[in-house]
Every structure is written in structure tokens, then in C-alpha cells.
């Protein structure tokens, strides 16, 4: 066997690793969603993630959204500005939290979420169609256990 053959075998074995499969699945899901939602709803993935979270809990700060979505601060900030410019969200100041801005859905934002919801649910059902309830629960539990660990670059080396 040549050196190139050994490298190909190493590459194929690496592709069988769980981390590689998780990355491939996440990448495939993101590309598929972007390929559908951008042309059909004029919305990108970070916008969808923020809208869907604001639909669940109206009145989240940018800091809340960074934690919930695991998007970086700069991307959340840019996405909030874009959603505000599109008329889907607005800032709400409260007397209890004068220095913090809560973001809430506008009526157009709520309409957009209702327009998106059937597609979100349909895509989620397709993705989960071959999983048992026990497998779904295990995936959620394991993801929750490791999310904070995986977000730290120091833990990946």
C-alpha cells in the first residue's frame, strides 16, 4: 500500500467518528434549512432562531439570545438590527431594567412566525420521523449535558 492509500484509509476512519457525523448532520440540516427558507420566506437561519425564541418568550435581551441560541454576540446584534429593519421586532424598555433592552415581536413578527411555523413543524417531523421517543429524549439529554462543554474551545483540544 502506498502512503496515499494509508492517508485515504485514515480519512475514511476519521469520517466514521461520532464528532464527524454530528458535524455532517448539523451542516446538512443548516444547508437544507437555508436552501429552503431563504428563497421561500426571505429569512436566514439566525433570523429564524431569534424569531422562534421570541415567539416562545417575548421580551429577551441580546444577552439572553446569545445564551439561548449559542450564536456569537456580533451575529445576534446584526440579526436584531436586520429583524428590526424588517419590522419583525422592536425594543421594549422597562422601568425595572432601564439599561437593558428587551426585544419583542411586533404584529408583523408574530405573523411571520405563524407563516414559518408549519414549515418548522414539517421539517422537524421529517428529521425526527425515524426516532423513537426514547431516542429523542436521549439525544436531548445528551445534548444538554454537553452543550456548555463543547462551546468552550479549550475543551475541544
C-alpha positions in Angstrom: 0.0 0.0 0.0 1.2 3.5 -0.8 1.4 6.4 1.6 -1.6 7.9 -0.2 -3.6 4.7 0.4 -2.8 4.9 4.1 -3.9 8.5 4.2 -7.2 7.7 2.5 -7.9 4.9 5.0 -7.2 7.3 7.9 -9.5 9.8 6.3 -12.3 7.2 5.9 -11.9 6.1 9.5 -12.0 9.7 10.7 -15.3 10.1 8.8 -16.7 7.3 10.9 -16.1 9.2 14.1 -19.2 10.4 16.0 -17.9 14.0 16.1 -17.6 14.0 12.3 -21.1 12.6 11.9 -22.6 15.2 14.3 -20.9 17.9 12.3 -22.1 16.5 9.0 -25.7 16.2 10.2 -25.7 19.7 11.6 -24.1 21.1 8.5 -26.6 19.2 6.3 -29.6 20.4 8.3 -28.3 24.0 8.2 -27.7 24.0 4.5 -31.1 22.4 3.8 -32.9 24.9 6.0 -31.1 27.8 4.5 -31.8 26.5 1.0 -35.5 26.3 1.8 -36.2 29.3 4.0 -34.0 31.9 2.3 -35.8 31.7 -1.1 -39.3 30.8 0.2 -39.6 33.1 3.2 -36.7 35.7 2.7 -35.3 34.8 6.1 -32.0 33.3 7.2 -31.2 30.8 9.9 -30.0 33.3 12.6 -33.2 35.4 12.0 -35.3 32.2 12.3 -33.6 31.2 15.5 -34.2 34.6 17.1 -37.8 34.9 15.9 -38.6 31.4 17.2 -37.2 32.1 20.6 -39.0 35.5 20.8 -42.2 33.6 19.9 -41.7 31.4 23.0 -40.6 34.1 25.4 -41.4 37.7 24.4 -39.0 40.2 26.0 -35.5 38.7 25.7 -32.3 40.8 25.8 -29.5 40.4 23.3 -27.5 38.6 26.1 -30.4 36.2 26.6 -30.5 35.4 22.9 -26.7 34.8 22.8 -27.0 32.2 25.6 -30.2 30.6 24.2 -29.1 30.4 20.5 -25.4 29.9 21.0 -24.8 32.5 18.3 -22.0 34.9 18.8 -22.7 38.4 20.2 -21.9 40.2 16.9 -24.1 38.0 14.9 -27.0 38.4 17.3 -26.5 42.2 17.3 -26.5 42.3 13.4 -29.5 39.9 13.3 -31.5 42.0 15.8 -30.9 45.1 13.7 -31.9 43.3 10.5 -35.1 42.0 12.1 -35.9 45.4 13.5 -35.3 47.0 10.0 -37.7 44.3 8.5 -40.3 45.3 11.1 -40.4 42.0 12.9 -39.1 43.0 16.3 -38.9 46.1 18.4 -37.2 47.2 21.6 -39.1 47.5 24.8 -37.7 49.4 27.8 -39.0 48.6 31.3 -38.5 50.6 34.4 -37.1 47.7 36.3 -34.4 47.2 33.7 -33.6 50.6 32.2 -30.2 49.8 31.0 -31.2 46.5 29.3 -33.3 46.4 26.1 -35.8 43.7 25.8 -36.7 42.6 22.3 -40.3 41.7 21.4 -42.1 40.6 18.3 -44.2 43.2 16.5 -47.5 42.2 15.0 -45.7 41.6 11.7 -43.2 39.5 13.6 -45.9 37.3 15.0 -47.4 37.0 11.6 -44.1 35.9 10.2 -43.7 33.3 12.9 -47.2 31.9 12.2 -46.2 31.8 8.5 -43.0 29.9 9.3 -44.4 27.6 12.0 -46.0 25.0 9.7 -42.7 24.6 7.8 -40.7 24.4 11.0 -43.0 21.7 12.3 -43.0 19.8 9.0 -39.2 19.8 8.7 -38.8 18.8 12.4 -41.2 15.9 11.9 -39.2 14.7 8.8 -35.9 14.9 10.8 -37.4 13.0 13.7 -39.5 10.5 11.8 -37.2 7.5 12.4 -36.5 8.2 16.1 -38.4 6.6 18.9 -39.5 8.8 21.9 -36.7 7.2 23.9 -34.1 8.1 21.3 -35.4 11.7 21.1 -35.2 12.0 24.9 -31.7 10.6 24.9 -30.5 13.0 22.2 -31.9 16.0 24.1 -30.5 14.9 27.4 -27.0 14.2 26.0 -27.1 17.5 24.1 -28.0 19.4 27.2 -25.2 17.7 29.2 -22.5 18.5 26.7 -23.5 21.8 25.2 -21.7 24.0 27.6 -18.6 21.8 27.4 -18.5 21.9 23.6 -18.9 25.6 23.5 -15.5 26.1 25.2 -12.6 25.9 22.7 -10.3 24.7 25.5 -12.4 21.5 25.9 -12.0 20.5 22.3 -8.3 20.0 22.3 
